[in-house]
């Protein structure tokens, strides 16, 4: 109960102070709306926000799946060859530290101006790629030396070592990488909608831009609230899946 009540009380205090300050100082609503105005805007436009949140979530999930498949396959190949790891790791790091807005125009051109959804999905997958790749590679290499010697003692084949030793050892790092990548996929999808999207990709970023251009600040905050709920819900779902899978794996 303390874990639930502590953040709820803190959020209530912050919102109450925000509401009192806006009313006492007569802050213009276009500059900083009160929480009550944001709540009213959220309730007024929740069907549109729900459809936009689903568009952003579906894009993020598709990008997460693409990033997971590519990153896990590449990490598996790299873990089998130190030479390949030396060749691939600098490229992966470079891709990770390159700002998304810098490559968005290129991805938009490659995907086709008439297909903004492809560009958004591709950019979100780029953002989600590195945590999964790094986690998978770290997990595949983090094998208990005693277990490795035991497999040597029994004369295990490379395939047996991979399936029965290295992959199970990589499960915790893989799950942690996917949990981090899930949040980054949502962030990547929103940022990609800002820089590469158009009216054809109407996610939450499009709702924010639309309200901003009309100086409807309360609706901007309402879209941000929907985005926060989406991110928290996805993170909670990933944590639940991680906990269940780790319990199963440890039990074995």
C-alpha distance (Angstrom), angle and dihedral (degrees) to the residues before:
residue distance angle dihedral
X1 . . .
X2 3.80 . .
X3 3.79 90.8 .
X4 3.81 89.0 55.0
X5 3.80 100.5 37.9
X6 3.81 97.8 45.6
X7 3.83 96.9 63.4
X8 3.81 92.4 37.0
X9 3.81 91.7 54.7
X10 3.80 92.3 45.5
X11 3.81 92.4 49.5
X12 3.82 90.5 47.6
X13 3.82 91.1 51.7
X14 3.80 92.3 48.2
X15 3.80 92.8 47.9
X16 3.80 91.1 47.1
X17 3.80 91.4 51.7
X18 3.79 90.2 46.7
X19 3.82 91.6 51.3
X20 3.81 93.7 47.2
X21 3.81 92.6 47.2
X22 3.81 93.4 50.1
X23 3.80 92.1 49.5
X24 3.82 96.3 42.0
X25 3.80 94.8 47.0
X26 3.82 94.5 38.0
X27 3.78 92.1 -129.8
X28 3.82 111.3 -168.4
X29 3.79 111.7 -107.6
X30 3.80 92.7 -129.7
X31 3.81 88.8 58.0
X32 3.81 101.0 43.2
X33 3.80 120.1 -12.8
X34 3.78 120.6 -151.6
X35 3.83 118.9 -108.5
X36 3.81 89.2 -108.5
X37 3.82 90.1 58.2
X38 3.79 90.9 47.0
X39 3.80 90.5 50.4
X40 3.81 90.7 49.9
X41 3.81 90.9 49.7
X42 3.81 90.3 48.4
X43 3.80 92.8 51.5
X44 3.80 91.1 45.2
X45 3.79 95.9 52.6
X46 3.81 102.0 27.2
X47 3.85 95.7 118.7
X48 3.81 90.5 55.8
X49 3.80 91.6 43.0
X50 3.79 90.4 49.5
X51 3.80 92.9 54.1
X52 3.80 90.7 45.4
X53 3.81 91.4 48.2
X54 3.80 89.3 52.0
X55 3.82 90.2 50.7
X56 3.81 90.7 51.8
X57 3.81 93.0 43.6
X58 3.81 94.2 48.4
X59 3.80 90.3 49.3
X60 3.81 91.1 49.0
X61 3.82 92.8 48.3
X62 3.80 93.1 48.7
X63 3.80 89.5 48.5
X64 3.82 90.0 48.4
X65 3.81 91.8 53.0
X66 3.81 92.1 48.3
X67 3.80 92.1 47.1
X68 3.81 91.2 46.7
X69 3.80 94.7 52.2
X70 3.80 94.5 45.5
X71 3.81 95.6 41.3
X72 3.81 95.8 46.2
X73 3.81 93.1 46.9
X74 3.79 91.9 47.6
X75 3.81 92.9 45.2
X76 3.82 90.3 50.9
X77 3.79 91.5 51.1
X78 3.79 92.5 44.8
X79 3.82 93.5 48.4
X80 3.79 89.6 59.8
X81 3.81 94.3 55.7
X82 3.79 127.2 41.3
X83 3.80 89.9 -163.8
X84 3.80 90.9 56.0
X85 3.80 90.0 47.2
X86 3.80 91.2 54.1
X87 3.79 89.1 50.9
X88 3.81 98.7 44.9
X89 3.82 104.0 37.8
X90 3.85 96.8 68.4
X91 3.80 90.1 50.5
X92 3.82 91.6 49.5
X93 3.80 91.7 48.8
X94 3.81 91.5 47.7
X95 3.78 90.2 51.2
X96 3.80 90.3 49.6
X97 3.81 96.5 51.2
X98 3.82 95.0 43.6
X99 3.83 108.9 102.9
X100 3.77 113.7 -111.0
X101 3.79 92.9 -132.6
X102 3.81 89.7 58.2
X103 3.81 95.2 61.0
X104 3.82 97.2 32.1
X105 3.84 95.1 90.5
X106 3.81 91.2 51.6
X107 3.80 93.4 47.8
X108 3.80 90.0 47.4
X109 3.81 90.7 53.5
X110 3.79 93.0 46.2
X111 3.80 93.0 47.4
X112 3.78 92.2 46.4
X113 3.78 128.0 -103.7
X114 3.80 89.4 -110.4
X115 3.85 91.5 56.4
X116 3.82 106.5 56.6
X117 3.80 91.6 156.3
X118 3.80 90.9 65.8
X119 3.79 91.3 52.1
X120 3.80 92.1 48.9
X121 3.81 92.2 48.9
X122 3.79 92.2 47.4
X123 3.79 93.5 49.5
X124 3.80 92.2 47.4
X125 3.82 89.3 50.5
X126 3.81 90.1 52.5
X127 3.80 90.4 54.3
X128 3.82 92.9 47.7
X129 3.81 94.7 45.2
X130 3.80 103.2 79.9
X131 3.85 101.0 53.2
X132 3.80 90.6 52.2
X133 3.80 93.2 44.4
X134 3.79 93.0 47.5
X135 3.81 93.5 45.5
X136 3.79 93.5 46.8
X137 3.80 93.4 47.5
X138 3.81 92.8 46.5
X139 3.79 92.0 47.8
X140 3.80 94.5 47.7
X141 3.80 90.3 52.8
X142 3.82 95.8 42.4
X143 3.78 97.2 84.6
X144 3.80 121.1 153.6
X145 3.84 105.1 -107.6
X146 3.81 91.6 -142.3
X147 3.79 91.0 54.8
X148 3.79 90.4 46.1
X149 3.82 90.4 54.1
X150 3.80 89.7 47.6
X151 3.81 90.3 54.7
X152 3.82 88.7 48.7
X153 3.81 89.5 51.0
X154 3.80 91.5 54.2
X155 3.80 92.6 45.0
X156 3.81 95.7 -119.1
X157 3.78 117.1 -170.3
X158 3.83 120.2 -121.3
X159 3.81 89.8 -105.1
X160 3.80 91.9 51.9
X161 3.79 91.0 48.5
X162 3.80 90.0 51.1
X163 3.81 97.3 46.4
X164 3.80 100.2 36.4
X165 3.80 102.7 31.3
X166 3.80 117.2 17.3
X167 3.80 100.0 38.7
X168 3.84 94.3 47.8
X169 3.80 89.5 47.0
X170 3.80 89.8 53.0
X171 3.80 95.5 53.4
X172 3.85 97.7 93.6
X173 3.81 93.5 46.9
X174 3.80 91.1 44.4
X175 3.80 92.4 52.8
X176 3.79 92.5 46.8
X177 3.79 90.7 49.3
X178 3.80 91.6 50.8
X179 3.81 91.2 48.2
X180 3.80 91.5 54.2
X181 3.79 92.0 42.1
X182 3.82 92.2 52.6
X183 3.80 91.4 61.0
X184 3.79 91.5 43.4
X185 3.81 90.4 50.2
X186 3.81 90.0 58.4
X187 3.80 90.9 47.1
X188 3.79 90.5 46.4
X189 3.79 92.0 49.4
X190 3.81 92.1 51.6
X191 3.82 94.2 45.4
X192 3.80 90.6 45.6
X193 3.81 90.1 52.0
X194 3.79 88.6 53.6
X195 3.79 96.1 50.5
X196 3.81 103.9 26.5
X197 3.78 106.8 18.7
X198 3.76 129.8 94.6
X199 3.75 137.2 178.7
X200 3.79 86.9 -60.8
X201 3.82 91.9 66.6
X202 3.78 103.3 50.3
X203 3.76 104.0 177.3
X204 3.77 128.2 140.3
X205 3.80 91.6 -72.0
X206 3.79 89.0 59.8
X207 3.82 90.2 51.3
X208 3.82 89.5 51.4
X209 3.80 92.6 49.8
X210 3.78 91.9 45.6
X211 3.80 93.2 52.1
X212 3.81 92.2 42.5
X213 3.80 92.8 53.9
X214 3.81 88.5 53.4
X215 3.83 93.5 45.4
X216 3.82 89.5 -119.4
X217 3.78 94.2 146.7
X218 3.79 94.1 170.0
X219 3.81 89.9 59.6
X220 3.81 89.5 48.5
X221 3.80 89.2 56.6
X222 3.81 90.0 44.1
X223 3.81 90.0 56.1
X224 3.80 89.5 47.0
X225 3.80 88.8 51.5
X226 3.80 90.3 52.2
X227 3.80 89.3 48.9
X228 3.81 91.3 50.3
X229 3.81 91.4 50.2
X230 3.79 89.7 48.6
X231 3.80 92.8 50.6
X232 3.80 94.3 46.0
X233 3.80 91.9 47.4
X234 3.80 92.9 49.8
X235 3.81 91.6 47.0
X236 3.81 91.1 49.9
X237 3.80 90.8 49.4
X238 3.80 91.6 50.5
X239 3.81 91.4 47.8
X240 3.80 90.6 50.8
X241 3.80 91.5 49.3
X242 3.80 90.7 46.8
X243 3.80 92.0 50.8
X244 3.80 93.6 48.7
X245 3.79 94.4 45.8
X246 3.78 93.3 46.5
X247 3.79 90.8 50.3
X248 3.79 89.9 52.2
X249 3.79 93.1 45.5
X250 3.79 94.6 46.9
X251 3.78 90.4 46.4
X252 3.78 89.3 59.5
